Amino acid sequence: MSLFRIAIVLSLGVAVMPSDRAQQEELYTRAASAAHWTMTFCDRNGRTCEVSAGLWDAFLKKAEFAGKLVYDVALHTAGPEDTSLKAIPASSEGRGTLSPRDLEPDWRGAPQEHGI
């Protein structure tokens, strides 16, 4: 379904492109100008880029700290009495009130007899 959506969006994009040669050149010029304007933003606004780079670095450090904090808290709060983060044992012991009959899949049919 995703591939179909991409094809529809691309088709719509192609459909709205101008067919007149002069309009195509004008659109090309505007797109190139907008790309150049965007790529040279830091050349024109050096101080803004320096401040934003500093803010981004601070954000990344805070995000790294938050991730480590969540991981450490999750590990330290899982004590011996907390079984929510432990693996389920491989044997039927320790599975609570489940009987071996409860563990059998109910989606299998009963064996059929082939008598003529």
Steps between C-alpha positions, in 0.01 A plus 500: 500500500788733575643458152161585353481820707847604388402443139186713542691786662768492231234493229327801653834681523569439133144598405527846659830583328466773240500395136592842358876537442515853647318390816733200535807726483348740754421213737853363456652843574286545813580153630873550446486839669311360800750215535794740481337735752448211741849356460669835564297591810796455735718716275257787546407428865815367663409589856160333475659178375759505780231542767279231346795259477569555870136442586494181291810368678342574838181323391693191389689486832173527693339230285797268558481563875124434502546173313770382740285604797198304379715194429674512839174553690337210315792271589523607865127480572484141374602330823478129584132528596409673173429233240354730235836538324617140540474235231229235519647165609525231233339228711136483602600572859452858605232577243230567753169319463547380141467128453663306215155487333486883509832519317381289206402703194124494445526575131601146406226263400446162652660208315260354245450133445523383140262208487326377190 
